[in-house]
Amino acid sequence: MEKEFKKPEGRPVFPKKAVITSGMPYGNKELHFGHVGGLFVHADTFARFMRDRIGAENVIFVSGTDCYGSPILEGFRKQQESGAIPSDMTIHDYVEKNHKAQKKTLEAYEIKPDYYGASALYRGSEFHVESSREIFEALYERGQLKMMSTPQFYDPEFKVLLNGRQVVGKCPIEGCCSEKGYADECDLGHQYMPSELIDPKSMLSGKKPEIIEVKNWYFSLENFTDEMQEYINELRANTNTRKYILNTIEEFLKKPVIYVQKKLIAANPKTYTGEGIPEKETFDAAYAAGLAELTAAFPAHEVIAEEKKPSVTFVFASLDDRDKARAALAERNINCRTGKTLVPFRLSGNIEWGVPVPECEGNKDLTFWVWPESLWAPISFTKTCLEERGKDPSEWKDWWMGGDSKVYQFIGEDNIYFYGIAEMAMFAAADTPAGEPVKIDYKKLPQLVANRHILFMDKKASSSSEIKPPMAQDLLAFYTPEQLRMHFLSLGLSTKSSSFKPQIYLPEAEREGVDPVLKEGNLLTNVFNRIVRSCLYTVQKYNDSVIPEGTVDEKIKKASEDAILEYERHMYNHDFHRITYVLDDYIRLLNKHYANNIKKAEEEGGEALRNQLLVDCFYGIKTALLLLHPIAPTGCETVREYVGLSEKVYDWNYAFADLQDVLETPGVATKFLPPRFDFFVRHESQLAQMKEK
């Protein structure tokens, strides 16, 4: 029978089972630093913590390559045209090549999903087709789907319908600062109808494409405004969901609006007979006449016209009314911008490379649009993982919606609309019995952990922008995985966008002081290395390598308990940067405790004082290993081996246990430590620089 240890009250409660997911990278590329540092390191750290906290058998961490979608098709086309890949390579081979490269990079960073799949490859793809069919049929049977004829871009020169990434223009959403607007979404995740895109251009011919009507399935997301608001209110009152996630979602729960510049209203061709914008002295009259004419032409609406603002806001009761107003503006050649609101969420498309949509109402040969099917891909991967564990794949519902389980989805802030709105409404609707009103119950839905942008040298970098991000694999030529993991966690992406500034990408003349990427890693390579080495060398020299028994000093015991509880609280809140602060304070405290007392013990020849110091510091090492294990598992394993600790040291049931309770065999000598041994090693390039200096 396992020994029970008293645990302080008032600690956060974790679920008995957990699913952790990380946003899926597209299958047209290898992983860049943002994939790893912005998401995967955080998701992996939390998954490792949860394995220690509730048992590895109770945790499923899944992610995978997003194989479908227009970015993959466009990347495949461009690389074949440029000769970067063989002309006879299939798109299936193309995404498999990139998938294997992604998986290799994750392994190099010690990121260890229980299953890293691919939506178009292997057993996971079979489950993905199954999940897609199940969700489509559930939504259809519950009356949540509709077939809509909507505009799609067509290139008359190439005589083809253009996929999402083959059209580029300006995002029509008011206030958006996106660099690129694609067919129906911009690179910041705003959704709109293709007809709203400003200045569209075909990426094939370089010319303005035509718009033709195409039929597709849509999920009636626009009907869920009230349910989403109630859901947000419950999250605010009852959960630790990051506030900016809730604020971002609420921005889309407004009524449909359009924004029209006052100068364009004044130049309304229905009321103004002059050319261009009216002169200042006639502007007010022209504006009043133009506004009155538009008001009469629009469906019922509210007008918000603030004196200091250059535009007028028209608020409508429905999307149909807003679109009628847009049509009226188009007749008058008056441009407008739209506001964030819920719009029908497209489920299907007509590109061949995709998950097939079940034939329904005579509509066939459609495939799922990449965004909806990528939202439920983690369910497909959960099924696959369960099967690999010898479990029934149908148990996925217990993991995703069971009362004793919780799903944590790590995503980037640009994707909050998809995961925080579309996914939640779809999952809730699919789970609601036919005929019953849909309730978006936060207790049965995933918790979003959305990180802010990770910048590169203070600028946003992406594969589609002018500033290209460094590839994740390339960074390992200069830094160790442990150094990078510590640094990425410290950036504080839970609260703000932060910049990654590795000195190796600066000109030699601009490199000053310590490389900021090494700051947090030095806690391992310098401070923690030193305290572990010192304790092992001391016990080897004076105690025949046997750790003495004794009662831990109350100050060290209290500091250890405080560190454990604070760390646990920050992990519960996914405040990873605060975890690095806890580790820094605690490990430096141990180091100082050893340095302040070992000299005194040696000067006084005090065996008792020295043994007390070893009791204190080995207890501290035990605590530090528990807290470091999710971040730097390899180095922790090396320390555990040399000290002679059992794997119980990582088990949170033993967080407050005595050292003797987690030793592999109490009273047995520690492993001999050779001179100048490092548990957490520096990169070989850093060692070479140190020798040169």
N, C-alpha and C positions, 0 to 999 in steps of 0.2 A: 504493500500500500504506500502510495506516494506521500511524502511529508507535506503537510499543509502549512502555508506561511500567511501570517497576518498581513492584510492589504489595507492601506488607508482608505477611508470612505470618501465619497464625493468625486470619484474618478469617472472619466467618460466611459460610456458603454458602447462596445463594439458589437457588431452582429455576430451570430454564430457561424455564418457562412458569408463569403464575399466573392463577387466577380469584379475584377479590375480590367478596364479596357483602356487602350491608348489609341488616339486618332490614327487612322490608316494612311500611310504615305502612298502616293500614286505609283503605279507600276511602270512609269516612264523614266525613272531615274534611280540612282543610288541615294543613300541618305546623306543629307547635308547636316551641318552642325545644329540647325534649328530643329530638325526632327528629333535629334538625340537630346540636345540641351534644353529644348523648349517643352518637350513632352515625355519622351521615353524614360529619361533618368528619373523624373518625378514619379511616373507610374510604377516603374520597377522598384524604386525605393519604398513606395507605399505597399506594393505587393509583398516585398520581402519582409517588411514590418508585420503585415497581417499574417504571413505564414508563421512568424515567430509568436505573434500575439494570440492567434486562435487555432493554429495548427495548419501545416501545409496541405493536409488533405481537405481542409475546409476553404481553400482559396483556389480560385481559377483566374489566372491572368492571361488574357488573350488580346491579340492584335493581328494584323496581317497586311498584306499588300492589296491595295485597291486597284484591281486589274482593269476595270471597265471605265468608260467615260471618254469624253472628247479630248482631254489632255493627253491620254495615252495614245489615242488614234493619231492626234496631231504630232506627238513626239515620234511615233513610229514612222509616219509619213516623211517627216523632215529628215530623220536619220537615214532612211533608205535613199532619199533623194541626194543627200550629201555623201553617201557612200560610207557613213560611219558604221553601218551594219550591213551584212550581206543582203543582196537583192532577193535571195530565195528564203530569207528568214521569215517565218510566220509571226503574226502578232502574239500568238500563244507562246512561241519560243522567246519572243522579245520580253514579255512580262515575266516569264520564268527566269530568264537571265537576271533581270533586275531584282526579282524576288530573292534569288539566292544571294545576290550581293548585299541586299538589305539585311538578310538574316545573318550573314557573316559579320557585318558591321555591328549589329546588336550584340552578338557573341563577344566581339572584341571589347565592347564597353561593359561586359559582364551584365548585360540586360537579358533577363531570363524569363520570357513568357512561358506559361505552361503549354501554350500552343500559338505559334506564329504561322498563320495560314496565308492563303491567297484566294480571293473571291472567284478566280477562274481556274484554279489548279488543285489537283489532288482530291482527297476525300472531302476536304472542307468545301470544295465547290459543289459537290453533290448535295451536301446538307444545305448549301446556300440556295440552290434551286428550290429545294423543298421548303425552306423558310420563306422564300419570296412568294411561292404559290400559297402557302398557308396564310400569310398576312394579307395578300391580295384578296383571297376568297373571304377571309373574315371581314375585311372592310367592305367588300361588295355586298355580302349578305346582310350587313348592318346598315346598308343604304348610305355609306359614307363616300362612295366613289361616283364620279360622273364623267361621261365622255364629252369632251369639249372640242370645238373646232377653234383653234387658236393660230395666230400668225407665226410663221417660221421663215427664216431668211433663206433665200434661194439665189444662187449665183448663175445668171443666165449665160455667162460666157463659158463656164465649165459645165453648165446644165446639171447641177447637183444641189440638193438641200444641204445647207451648211450646219454642221454641228456647233455646239456651244462655243468652242474655242476657235472656230474658224471665222468668227465675226468679232470685231473689236470696235468700241466707240467710247462714249462718255456715259457714266452712270447717271440716270435721271433722278436719283433720290436727292432731295434738297440737303445741302450741307455735306454731301459725301466728298471725300478727298481721295477717292480711289484713283490709282494710276491707269487702270484698265477696266472698262465695262465690257463684258462679253454678251452673248445673245440674250440671256435672261437672268444673269447675276454678275455682279462686279467682283473684283478680287478681294473685296472686304466683306463679301457675303450678303450684300443687299439683293433682294429678289424683286423682279419687275417683269412685265410682259415685254416680249421682243419689240413690239411697236413703240415702246417708250424709250428705247435706247437712242441716245443722241449721237448724230453723225456716225452711223454704222459703216464699216468698211469690210469687205470680204478679204480674208487672209490669203485666198487663192488668187483672185484676179486683181486685188487692190482697189476694186471699184465698189460703189455703193450697191449693195444687193437689193433684190426685189423681196417683197413679202408676199407669201402665199398662205392660204389656210390649210392647216394640217390637223387631223384628229388625234387626240391623245387622252389617256385616262388621267384624271385629277382627283386628289383628295380634297374634300371640302373644308380646308383649313380655315377659311374666312368665317365659318360658322362658330368658331370656338373662342371668340374674343372673351365672352363672359366667363367661360370655364377656365380659360388661361389666367384671367385676372384673379379668380378665386384660388387657383393653384398657387399663383405668386404670393397672394396674401397669406396662405398657409405656410409656404416656405419661409416667408419673413418672420412669422410668429413662432415657428416650431423647429427650424433647422439652422445649421451653421453654413448654409449655402452663401458663397461670396456675394456681397451686396451688389457689386457691379454687374454680376451675371443677372440678378433680378432686375436691375435698372435697365439693362440692355434688352431684356425680354419685354419689359413694360413699354419700351419705346415703340414696339410694333403693335401694341394693343390700342392704338388710337384710331379714331374714325378716318375714313379715306379723305385725303385732302389733296389739293393742287395749289401750287404757288405760281403766281403770274406777276411779272414785274410791272410796276405802275406805269413805266414809260411805254410798255407795249400795249397796256390797256388804253392809254391816252392816244396811241396811234391806231386804235381799232378801226379797220377799214370800213366798218359799218356806220361809223359816226364821224370819222375824221377824213376830210377830203383833201388835205394837204399831202405833202411828201415828207417822209421821214418822221422824226419825233417832233411834236409841236414845240414852238418857242416857249420860253419861260412864261411870258405874259398870257399865253393862251393855254398853257398846260393844264391848269386846274379845271377849266371848263371842258377841255377835251377829255380829261381823265374821268370827270363826273359823267359825261355823256357815254363814254366807252364802258364804264362800270355798270351804268344803268342798262345798257343794251345787253351786256353779258349776263347780268342778273336775270333779265327777262328770258334769255335763251337757255339758261341752265335749269336743271331740275332743282327741286327744293334744296336749299343749302343755307349755311351760315357764312357771313362775310366777316373776316377779321382784318381790319386795315389800320395798322398802327402808324402814326404820323412819321416816326423816325425810321421806319423800315422801308426799303425800296420795293418790296413786293407785297401783294395782297394774298391772304390765305382764304381759300374757299373750302368749307368743310361739308361733306356729304354723308348721308345716312347709309349708303351702300356703295359697293364697288361699281355696280351698274350705273348708278347716278353719276359717279365720278367719271366713268368712261364716256357717258353721254356728254358731259361737260368738256372732256378732252376732245371729243369729236367736234363739238361746236368751236372750240379754239382752233382746231386744225383747219376747219373751213375758212377761218379768218386769217390763217397763216400766223397765228400767235403761239409762240413757244411757251411751254410751261414745265414745271418740275413737280414731281409727286412726293408725297410724304410716306414715311414708314407705316405700313398697315398690314394686316393679314390678307394674303391673296391665295387663290387656289394653288395647291402644292402639286406640281406635275409629278406623276408616277412613271409615265412611259415615254418612250422616244421611238425613233425609227431607224436607229443605226444598228447594223447587223451584229456588231461585237457587243454583246450584252446578255444579261440574264433574261430568258424568255418570259414574257407576260402570258399567263393562261388565256387561251382563246375564250372570249366572252362577248355575248351579244353580236356575234358575227365578226367581231374585230380580232384579227389574227396578225401574226408576223410582227408584233410589237415587242420591244425589249424594255426592261426597266431603265429609267434614267438613273445615272450612277448615284446621285445623292440619296434617294430613298433606300435603294438596296444596300448602300454602304452603312446606313443607320442600323439595319438589322443584321449586317454581316457578323458582328460580335456574337449574336445569338447562334448563328451557323457555326462559328468557331467554338462556342461553348459546347454545342452538341458533339462536335468532333473530339474535343478534349475529353468529354465524359466517356465517349466510346473508347478512346485510347486508354482510359483508366479502368475499362471493363465494366462501366456503368451503362444504364439505359439512357440513350440520348434524350428521351422524352422528359428526363428529370430536369432539363434546362429550365422549365417553368418554376421548379422549386428554388432554383438559384436566382432567377431573375425577378420573381414576384412572390416568393415565399415570405411569410411573416418573420422568419428568423434569419433572412438573408438580405444583403444589400449590394447593389451594383454601383460602382464608382467609375465614371467615364472621364478620363483625362483628355481634354481637347484644347485647341487654340481659340482665342477670343473671337476670331473671325467666323467661327462655326457655331456660335451660340444660337443663331436663328434655326439652324437645321436640328441640332441636338436638343436645344432647350424649348423649342416651340413645335416644329413639325414632328419630331420623334415622339415627344410626350403626348401630343394629341393623337397621333396614329396608334401608338401602343395602347393608350387608354381606350380608344374607340374599338380597336380590334379585340380587346379583352372584355368589352361590355356586351352582355347578352342582347340579342336582337330585340328591338322594341323598347329597351330601357334607356333613359337619359344617360349620357356619358358624364362621368365624373373623373376628372384628372386627379387621381389620388397619389400624392407625393410619397406615401408609404410604400406603394407598390411599383414606383418608377425609379429609374437611376438617379443618383446624385451627380450633378455636373461639377467637375473640377476644371475650370477654364483658366488657363494661364494667359497672361499678357504677352505682348510681342517680345521676342528676344532679338535685339538689334545686333548689327555687326558694325563696329566702329562708329556707333551712334546713329547709324542709318539703317532703314529697313532693307533687308536683302532677301531676294527670292529668285528662284530659277527663271521667272518670267520678267524680272526687273533688270534695270541697268547694272545694279550692284549685285554681283553674284556671290552667294554664300560659300565659304570654304566647305569642302566635303568632310563629313565626320571622320572618315577613315584617314584622311590626310593629317588631321590633328594628332593622331596617335604616333606620328613620326617625331613629335616634339614633347608630348605630355603623356603621362600614364592615365589609364582609365580612372583610377582612384582620384587623381588630381582634378581631372575634368568633372567627374561626378560631384565632388565636393564644391567645386566652383559654380557649376550650373545650378545646384541647389541653393547656393548663397545669394543668387541674383535677385531674389524677391519677386518672382514673376506672379505671385499670387496677388500683389498689390499694385504693381507698376511695370511698365515696359522698361527693360534694362538692356544695357549694351555689353556685348562680348568683345573684349579688347585684348586679344593675345599679342604680346610683343613681337612674336615671330613674323607677324604680318606688317610690322612697321619698318621703315628704313632704319638702318643701324644708327644713324645720327639722331633719330627721334626716340630711341629707347633709353628711358631714364628710370632708375630705381628698380624695384622688384617687379617682375612680371605679375600683373594682377591675377592672372590665371593660377599662379602658384601660391597665392596668399593663404587660401583655405587648406590646400594640400600640405602646406608646411606644418600644419598642426599634426599631421600624420607622420610625414617624413622627418620632421625635427623633434617636436615636443613629445608625441606619444611613443615614437621609437625610443627616445631617450629614457623615459620613465620605465618602459618595459625592460629595456636592456639593463638599466641600472639595478632594478630589482632582481633580475635573474643572475647577473654577475655577483651581486651581493650575497644572494642565497647560495650560490655555487661556492663562494669564497669562505663563508662563515658557517653554513648550515648543511654541508654535504648535499646541497641542491634540494633540500626538503623545506617546503614552506611551513613556517612555524604556525601553531594554533594560538588563538587568543581572541580577545574581545576588541572589536574595532573602536577606535577613538570616536567619541560621540560627535565631534565636529565633522569628521569624515563621513560618518554614518548619516548624519543629517544632510550634509551637502549631497551625498549620493542619492538619498531619497528625494530631495528637492529636484535634483537633475532628472531623475526618472519620471517624476510626476509632471514636471514642466515639459519635458520631451514628449511624453505621452499626450499631453493636452495639445501641443503644437501639431503632432502627427494627426490627431483626430481632426484638427482644423485645416490640415494640409498646408500649414505655414512652414514650409521646408527651410526657408532662410533662417527662421527663428530656431530651428533645430540645430543649425550649424553654430549659432551663438551659444546655445546651451552646451554643446560639445566643447567649444573653445574655452568657455569659462571653467568647465569642470576639469578638463584634462590639464589645463594650465594650473589649476588649483592643486591637483595631485603632484604635478612636477615641482611646484613651489614647496609643497609639504615635504617632499623627499629631500630637496636641496637644502631646506632650512634645518633639517634634523639629522641627516646622515653625517654631516661634518661634526656636529655636536656629539653624536654617538661614537664616532671614531676617536675624537679628541679625549673623551671621557672613558673610552674603553668600555662603554656600556652595552653589554650584550642584551640586556632587557630592553633598553631604548631602541636598539637596532631591530630586535625582533618585533617590537611594537610597530615600528615604522614599516617593516615588511608586511605585517598583518594589515595595516591600514592601506598600504599601496597596492597590494595584491587584490584586496577587496575593491579598491578603486578601479583596478584594471578589469576586474570581472564586470563591474558596472559599465565601464567605457565600452567593453566589447559588446554588451547587450545593445547599447545605443548606436554603436558604429556599424554593427553587422548589416543592416539594410543598405548602407551606403558603400562600404568598402569590404565586401565579404571575403575576398582572397587574403588580404592582409590580416583580417581578424582570424581566419582559419589558421594562419601560421602562428599567431600569438597563442591561440587556444592549444595548438599542438605542443608548443614549447613549454607552456605553463603547466600542461597536463590537465586541462579542464575538459569536462564532458560536454556534449552538445546541449545539456541543460542550461548552460550559460546563456544560450540564445532564447530560452523559453521564458516567457513573461510570467509564468507561474512561479518562477524562481527569481524574479526581479529583486526581491528584498531578502533573499536567502543568504545564509552565511556562506563564506567561500568554501568551507569544507563540504558543503552540501552539493556543490557543483564540480568538485574535483573528480577526475576519472577514477582515481584510487587514492584516497587520503593517506598521507604519510609516505607516498612514493616520490622519489626524486624527480625533479623537473628535467626536461631534456637538456643536455649540455649545449650551451650557447657559445659558439666560436667568437673570437674577437671581431669587432667592427661589423656585426651582423645587423641587417636592416629587415624589419618586418614589413615596412611600407617603403618600397624602393623608389628612388628618383628615376626619371627617364635617363637612358644612357647618354642622350645628347646633353642633358643638364650636368651629368657627372663629368663629361668631357669638358664642358665650359668651366666647371669648378677647378679642374686640374690645370686648365690654361691660366686661370687667374691666380 
